[in-house]
Amino acid sequence: MPEQTWKTAITKVEPNKIIIRGYPINELMGKVNFGQMVYLLFKGELPSQGEGDMIEAILTSSVDHGVTPPSVLSALTVASTGAPLNAAVAAGTLAISKFHGGAIEDCMHILQETKALIDEQNLTIYGAAEKIVVTYKEKKKKLSGYGHRIHTNDPRTDKLFQLAAKYGVHGNFIDIAIAIENKLSDITGRKLPLNVDGAIAAVLCEMEFDPLLANAFFMIARLPGLVAHIIEEKTRQKPMRKIDPSQYEYDGPGERALPEHFE
């Protein structure tokens, strides 16, 4: 007796034809960029131009953050043993979890919780933000998406919000994220800036993505950076070395302006 048929609504593959969410892939090629394809796969429909450009910006914002994040250190350690590229990439990806990359999902829940207070209790944005900050402080719970171990003003946050306004994605969730940042400073007396994870969380909420997808955006974004570090490890370093994340020295190009065709 044959097994029961199961369903998928993502991709249909036939001889000489590949259809993704109803669109032939050869017709998408050259017309739809990677960010738009991610949106199509996750949501089932093509995004507006602005939404697609916003996804591109999100992926660029998290493409790499140096050699010290756990995902990179894990990948470098495995690469140093002589493991193949896929094993080192897998090691790096497996290190992306609750405390590394997971802040996006947690912050999305915080922003949605704040929005629910506004809607259900008829609070202002700042009133709801204050209530969230006080509640989390009393419960000694971390407000994910705020504060950074290096940056006192994450340069990626402002840029993402500028682009969100440009692409028509700015709305209540970005305002809520900023309000929480301000109230967090007022109540705690500490400057805990909205970091890139919090900014991404706000934008994803604006675009009505499920928080279950939050980590996916971080993993997709970080993959090229992981590959670059793994290849550098294999080609520049000795095998089986002791990797001390505090002892590295950057020797790449100095800061430079974008070429004219990127402006």
C-alpha positions, 0 to 999 in steps of 0.5 A: 500500500503506498504511503499517504501523499503529503503536501508542499506549497513552496516549490514544484519541480518537473522536467525542465521546469522549476516553479517557486511559489508559482513563479518559474525560476528562470523568469525570476532570475535577473529580475528578482534580487536575493532579498526579494526571493527570501521574502517570496519563500517566507511569505508566499508572495513577491514583496513591493520594491521597498520591502525587497530593498529592506530585506536586502538592507537587513541581510547586509547589516548583519553579514559580519561582525568580526572574529569575536562572535561565538559563531565565527570562533566556532567556525574558525576552531573547526576549520583549524582542525582541517574540517571541510568548509561545510563542517566549519559553516555548520559549526558556526551556524549551530552557535547561533542560538538564544544568546547569539542572534536570538535577540531578534526573536526575543525583541520581536516578542517584546515589541508585540507585547508593548503594541498589545498594551497600547491596543488593549489598555489604550496606552500611549506609546511612551506609557506602554514602553514605560510599563514594559521597562518597569515590568522587565526590571522588576522581574529582572528580565533582560530587554533583548535588542538593547545595549551592545558590548562594543557600540554605544551607538550602533551605526546600523540601527539609525541606517536601518530606520532611515531606510525603513522610512525611505522604503515605506516600512516605518510604522508603530513598531519602530516608534515603540522600539525607540520609545523603549530605548528612551524609557530604559535610559530614563528608568535605569539611568544607563545608556542602553542603545537600541542595537542592530538586533532590536532594529531588525526586530522592529522592521520585521514586526513592521513587515508582519513576519512571524518571530519564528523566522527571526533567527533565519534572517540572522543565519542567512545574513551571517553565512557569507561572513562565516565563509570568508573567515573560514577560508582565511583561516584555512589559507592564512593560519597554521592548523590546530592553533590556539585561537585567542579572540583578544589577540587578533590584529586587523591588517585589511584595507583602511576605511574607503569611500564607495565607488561612484556606481554604488552611490 
